[in-house]
Amino acid sequence: MARIRGVEPKGAPLLVKATYLIGRRVTRKLMGRDEVLEPYKLLAHSPSVMQAYGLLERALLRSRSVPFDLRELARAKVSTIVGCPW
């Protein structure tokens, strides 16, 4: 649980709402859940940082150096090791 409260979709600026829409779509595709994950809500306090983080995530998704399935398996394993709920 985060120490600060995330930005909810209702009170978010237009750029943040668009990012939430994309984030929900990706979360639904990868995890089967239709929700905005807490890290995105926390990043929304600084839309420019959120946008830069989104570009980083997009670049990682397009990367072909490691197969997608193996990359997601590694991400899940690391999250389990460090105790990350996402």
ABEGO torsion letter per residue (X at the ends): XBABBBBBAAABBAAAAAAAAAAAAAAAAAAGBBBBBAAAAAAAABAAAAAAAAAAAAAAAABAABBAAAAAAAAAAAAAAAGBAX
